[in-house]
Amino acid sequence: MGVVRRVHDTEAPSAAAAVAGYLGTLDHPESVGTRRVYSGTLRHLLAHLGAESPVAALQEPAAVDELTAWFTDRWGGRAPATYNRNLDTLRSAVGYWRDQGWVNADPTRALRRRAVAPDRARALSRDDVEQLLTREHLALRERTLWRMLYETAARASEVLALDVQDLDLGNRRVRVRRKGSAVDVVVWQTGTARLLPRLLVGRARGPVFLTDRRARLPLAPADIDPASGRARLSYRRAAELFQAATAGAVDGPWTLHQLRHSALTHAAETGANTSTLLAYSGHTSVASLARYARVSPEALAHWQQTRDPATRRR
């Protein structure tokens, strides 16, 4: 946990100061990713409340209705996982403010987390993946990102959070922060190794994957390329581009998560043992890994054929 810091005001502070006080608790190295994500949600909250309005306004009777309407309008149409992530962020901040005595009620109490549908996305075939990654006229950024996601089996959020200075290009690896802030290493293959230097030419610092244009909103310095002023590519934009590119595919559009799913399935089909698959995926539970390591009917048929005594005699 971070160190609790009080904002030294005689009264409840402004919303901006309250947000800064909460984010100040996320000051450990393992909280860097969490702080980045939470900052985005709370930046939207400040725009709604007004930076100089007192955070104590959240305990007014009308605050529950106002916050519920604002949150639902802002994130109600998004995927359940996105909706829940933003709600959890807001509740974590409110919990801190209540601990400080700045508010005495929970203005998020009318909001409910949403059920997340189980992951039924199928693994893509090796041919599907190869045809996607070798398309003509595919932008270098997307070619590199998609290839890296498939070769490392990392989560898209983990790869999009990478910074140039952290890459070990010679050894084809980088340290990533997994779910729960655990630090792990992912390793890529030749395809990614050939593309990364072309993508990074002339850049020594900043995010690996950047937006096409300069950032229009104030962002944390870590999310800006110091040379070009372009921002870190967001998960939302990366997912939109991938879905648009695969809209015409069989069972399309596909999701970025299917690249990770496919990589793990293909590794299982080629005989990777459980320990290797756990290291490859970053899972800590075999149960969590199981849905990815389910081999395809084609791979099962090939395995049966290779061990069929009649086939071996022929």
C-alpha positions as CSV (number, residue, x, y, z in Angstrom):
1,M,0.0,0.0,0.0
2,G,1.1,3.6,-0.5
3,V,1.8,6.0,2.2
4,V,-1.2,8.0,3.4
5,R,-0.7,11.7,3.0
6,R,-3.2,14.2,4.4
7,V,-3.8,17.5,2.6
8,H,-3.2,20.0,5.4
9,D,-6.3,22.1,5.1
10,T,-8.5,23.1,8.0
11,E,-11.5,22.2,5.9
12,A,-12.1,19.6,3.3
13,P,-9.9,20.4,0.3
14,S,-10.9,21.1,-3.3
15,A,-11.6,18.2,-5.6
16,A,-8.3,18.8,-7.3
17,A,-6.4,18.6,-4.0
18,A,-8.3,15.6,-2.9
19,V,-7.5,13.8,-6.1
20,A,-3.8,14.7,-5.8
21,G,-3.8,13.5,-2.2
22,Y,-5.3,10.1,-3.2
23,L,-2.9,9.7,-6.2
24,G,-0.1,10.5,-3.9
25,T,-0.7,7.2,-2.1
26,L,0.1,5.3,-5.3
27,D,3.8,6.3,-5.2
28,H,5.5,2.9,-5.1
29,P,7.2,1.5,-8.3
30,E,4.7,-1.3,-8.4
31,S,1.8,1.2,-8.5
32,V,3.0,3.0,-11.6
33,G,0.5,1.3,-13.9
34,T,-2.4,1.6,-11.5
35,R,-1.7,5.3,-11.0
36,R,-1.7,5.9,-14.7
37,V,-5.1,4.2,-15.2
38,Y,-6.7,5.8,-12.1
39,S,-5.5,9.2,-13.1
40,G,-7.5,9.0,-16.3
41,T,-10.7,8.2,-14.5
42,L,-10.2,10.9,-11.9
43,R,-9.3,13.5,-14.5
44,H,-12.8,12.9,-16.0
45,L,-14.3,13.3,-12.5
46,L,-12.5,16.6,-12.0
47,A,-13.9,17.9,-15.3
48,H,-17.4,17.0,-14.0
49,L,-17.1,18.4,-10.5
50,G,-14.8,21.4,-11.2
51,A,-11.3,21.3,-9.9
52,E,-11.9,24.0,-7.3
53,S,-15.2,22.8,-6.0
54,P,-14.9,21.3,-2.5
55,V,-14.7,17.5,-2.4
56,A,-17.2,17.7,0.5
57,A,-19.9,18.5,-2.1
58,L,-20.0,14.7,-2.8
59,Q,-21.7,14.2,0.5
60,E,-24.7,16.4,-0.4
61,P,-28.0,14.5,-0.7
62,A,-28.2,15.3,-4.5
63,A,-24.6,14.1,-5.1
64,V,-25.7,10.4,-5.4
65,D,-28.1,11.1,-8.2
66,E,-25.8,13.5,-10.0
67,L,-22.8,11.2,-9.8
68,T,-24.8,8.2,-10.8
69,A,-26.2,10.0,-13.9
70,W,-22.8,11.3,-14.8
71,F,-21.0,8.0,-14.4
72,T,-23.7,6.1,-16.3
73,D,-23.6,8.6,-19.2
74,R,-19.8,8.5,-19.3
75,W,-19.2,4.7,-19.1
76,G,-22.6,3.0,-19.2
77,G,-22.2,2.1,-22.9
78,R,-18.8,0.6,-22.5
79,A,-17.8,-3.0,-21.9
80,P,-18.5,-4.4,-18.4
81,A,-14.8,-4.7,-17.7
82,T,-14.2,-1.0,-18.5
83,Y,-17.3,0.0,-16.6
84,N,-16.2,-1.9,-13.5
85,R,-12.6,-0.7,-13.7
86,N,-13.7,2.9,-13.6
87,L,-16.2,2.3,-10.8
88,D,-13.5,0.5,-8.8
89,T,-11.2,3.5,-9.3
90,L,-13.9,6.0,-8.1
91,R,-14.7,3.9,-5.1
92,S,-11.1,3.5,-4.1
93,A,-10.7,7.3,-4.2
94,V,-13.9,7.9,-2.3
95,G,-12.8,5.4,0.4
96,Y,-9.6,7.3,0.9
97,W,-11.5,10.6,1.2
98,R,-13.8,9.1,3.7
99,D,-10.8,7.9,5.7
100,Q,-9.5,11.4,5.8
101,G,-12.8,12.7,7.0
102,W,-13.4,14.8,3.9
103,V,-16.7,13.1,3.0
104,N,-18.9,11.0,5.3
105,A,-21.0,9.1,2.7
106,D,-20.4,7.0,-0.4
107,P,-21.8,8.8,-3.4
108,T,-21.3,5.7,-5.6
109,R,-23.6,3.6,-3.6
110,A,-26.4,3.5,-6.2
111,L,-24.0,2.1,-8.8
112,R,-23.5,-1.7,-9.2
113,R,-20.7,-3.6,-10.8
114,R,-21.6,-5.4,-14.0
115,A,-21.2,-9.1,-14.7
116,V,-18.4,-9.8,-17.1
117,A,-19.3,-12.3,-19.8
118,P,-17.0,-15.4,-19.9
119,D,-14.3,-15.3,-22.5
120,R,-15.6,-17.4,-25.4
121,A,-13.3,-15.9,-28.0
122,R,-11.8,-18.7,-30.2
123,A,-8.1,-19.1,-30.9
124,L,-7.2,-18.1,-34.4
125,S,-5.5,-20.6,-36.6
126,R,-1.8,-20.1,-37.4
127,D,-2.8,-19.3,-41.0
128,D,-5.2,-16.7,-39.8
129,V,-2.5,-15.0,-37.7
130,E,0.1,-15.2,-40.4
131,Q,-2.2,-13.7,-43.0
132,L,-3.1,-10.9,-40.7
133,L,0.5,-10.0,-39.8
134,T,1.8,-10.1,-43.3
135,R,-0.9,-8.0,-45.0
136,E,0.2,-5.5,-47.5
137,H,0.0,-1.9,-46.6
138,L,-0.3,-2.7,-42.9
139,A,1.0,0.3,-40.9
140,L,4.4,-0.3,-39.2
141,R,3.0,0.5,-35.7
142,E,0.1,-2.0,-36.0
143,R,2.4,-4.7,-37.6
144,T,4.8,-4.4,-34.7
145,L,2.2,-4.2,-32.0
146,W,0.2,-7.2,-33.3
147,R,3.3,-9.3,-33.9
148,M,4.6,-8.5,-30.5
149,L,1.3,-9.4,-28.8
150,Y,1.2,-12.7,-30.6
151,E,4.9,-13.6,-30.1
152,T,4.9,-12.7,-26.4
153,A,1.4,-13.8,-25.5
154,A,1.3,-10.7,-23.3
155,R,-1.8,-8.7,-22.5
156,A,-2.4,-5.7,-24.7
157,S,-2.4,-3.4,-21.7
158,E,1.1,-4.7,-20.7
159,V,2.6,-4.1,-24.1
160,L,1.0,-0.7,-24.6
161,A,2.6,0.4,-21.3
162,L,6.1,-0.4,-22.5
163,D,8.7,2.4,-22.7
164,V,11.6,2.5,-25.2
165,Q,14.3,2.8,-22.5
166,D,13.2,-0.5,-20.8
167,L,13.5,-2.7,-23.9
168,D,16.4,-5.1,-24.0
169,L,16.6,-5.3,-27.8
170,G,19.7,-7.5,-27.9
171,N,18.2,-10.2,-25.8
172,R,14.6,-9.7,-27.2
173,R,13.0,-9.2,-23.8
174,V,11.5,-6.6,-21.5
175,R,10.2,-6.5,-18.0
176,V,6.4,-5.9,-17.8
177,R,4.0,-5.3,-14.9
178,R,1.4,-8.0,-14.8
179,K,-2.0,-8.0,-13.2
180,G,-1.6,-7.4,-9.5
181,S,1.6,-5.4,-10.2
182,A,3.8,-8.5,-10.3
183,V,6.9,-7.8,-12.4
184,D,7.6,-10.4,-15.1
185,V,9.7,-10.8,-18.3
186,V,8.3,-11.4,-21.7
187,V,10.4,-12.5,-24.7
188,W,9.7,-12.1,-28.4
189,Q,10.9,-13.8,-31.5
190,T,12.6,-12.8,-34.8
191,G,9.5,-11.1,-36.3
192,T,9.2,-8.6,-33.5
193,A,13.0,-8.2,-33.3
194,R,13.1,-7.1,-37.0
195,L,10.2,-4.6,-36.6
196,L,11.1,-2.8,-33.4
197,P,14.2,-1.0,-34.6
198,R,12.3,0.3,-37.6
199,L,9.5,1.6,-35.3
200,L,11.8,3.2,-32.8
201,V,14.3,4.8,-35.2
202,G,15.7,8.0,-33.6
203,R,13.9,7.4,-30.2
204,A,15.6,6.6,-27.0
205,R,12.9,7.4,-24.5
206,G,9.1,7.6,-24.1
207,P,6.3,5.1,-24.9
208,V,7.0,2.4,-27.5
209,F,3.6,2.7,-29.2
210,L,2.5,6.3,-30.0
211,T,-0.6,8.0,-31.3
212,D,-0.5,9.5,-34.8
213,R,-0.8,13.1,-33.6
214,R,0.5,15.3,-30.8
215,A,-1.4,15.0,-27.5
216,R,-4.2,17.6,-27.2
217,L,-4.9,17.1,-23.5
218,P,-2.4,17.4,-20.6
219,L,-1.0,14.0,-19.8
220,A,1.7,12.6,-17.5
221,P,5.2,13.2,-18.8
222,A,5.7,9.4,-18.9
223,D,2.9,9.1,-21.5
224,I,4.4,11.6,-23.9
225,D,7.2,11.2,-26.4
226,P,9.6,14.1,-25.5
227,A,10.7,14.6,-29.1
228,S,7.4,14.6,-31.0
229,G,4.9,15.4,-28.3
230,R,2.8,12.4,-29.3
231,A,1.0,10.4,-26.6
232,R,1.0,6.7,-25.6
233,L,-1.4,4.7,-27.8
234,S,-4.4,3.9,-25.7
235,Y,-5.9,0.4,-25.4
236,R,-9.2,1.8,-26.7
237,R,-7.7,3.1,-29.9
238,A,-5.6,0.0,-30.4
239,A,-8.6,-2.2,-30.0
240,E,-10.6,0.0,-32.5
241,L,-7.9,-0.3,-35.1
242,F,-7.6,-4.1,-34.7
243,Q,-11.4,-4.6,-34.9
244,A,-11.6,-2.4,-38.0
245,A,-8.8,-4.3,-39.7
246,T,-10.5,-7.7,-39.0
247,A,-14.1,-6.8,-39.5
248,G,-14.3,-8.7,-42.8
249,A,-12.5,-11.8,-41.5
250,V,-14.3,-15.1,-40.7
251,D,-16.0,-14.7,-37.3
252,G,-14.7,-11.1,-37.4
253,P,-14.1,-8.6,-36.1
254,W,-11.5,-10.2,-33.9
255,T,-10.2,-8.8,-30.6
256,L,-6.7,-8.0,-29.5
257,H,-7.2,-10.6,-26.7
258,Q,-7.5,-13.3,-29.4
259,L,-3.8,-12.8,-30.3
260,R,-2.8,-13.7,-26.7
261,H,-5.4,-16.6,-26.7
262,S,-4.0,-17.9,-29.9
263,A,-0.4,-17.7,-28.9
264,L,-1.1,-19.8,-25.7
265,T,-3.2,-22.3,-27.6
266,H,-0.6,-22.8,-30.3
267,A,2.1,-23.2,-27.6
268,A,0.1,-25.9,-25.9
269,E,-0.5,-27.6,-29.3
270,T,3.2,-27.8,-29.9
271,G,3.9,-29.4,-26.5
272,A,4.7,-26.6,-24.1
273,N,4.4,-28.0,-20.6
274,T,2.4,-26.3,-17.8
275,S,5.4,-24.5,-16.2
276,T,6.3,-23.0,-19.6
277,L,2.8,-21.9,-20.3
278,L,2.4,-20.3,-16.9
279,A,5.6,-18.3,-17.5
280,Y,4.6,-17.5,-21.0
281,S,1.1,-16.2,-20.0
282,G,1.9,-14.6,-16.7
283,H,-0.8,-16.6,-15.0
284,T,-0.3,-17.8,-11.4
285,S,-3.2,-20.3,-11.5
286,V,-3.4,-23.4,-13.7
287,A,-7.2,-23.0,-13.6
288,S,-6.9,-19.5,-15.2
289,L,-4.6,-20.9,-17.8
290,A,-6.8,-23.9,-18.7
291,R,-9.2,-22.1,-21.1
292,Y,-6.3,-20.9,-23.2
293,A,-4.5,-24.3,-23.4
294,R,-7.4,-26.0,-25.0
295,V,-6.1,-27.5,-28.3
296,S,-8.0,-27.2,-31.5
297,P,-9.8,-30.2,-33.2
298,E,-7.2,-30.0,-36.0
299,A,-4.3,-30.2,-33.5
300,L,-6.0,-33.1,-31.6
301,A,-6.5,-35.0,-34.9
302,H,-2.8,-34.5,-35.8
303,W,-1.7,-35.7,-32.4
304,Q,-4.0,-38.8,-32.7
305,Q,-2.6,-39.5,-36.2
306,T,1.0,-39.4,-35.0
307,R,0.4,-41.9,-32.3
308,D,-1.9,-44.2,-34.3
309,P,-0.1,-47.7,-34.5
310,A,-1.4,-48.2,-38.0
311,T,0.0,-44.9,-39.2
312,R,3.4,-45.7,-37.6
313,R,3.6,-49.1,-39.3
314,R,2.9,-47.5,-42.7
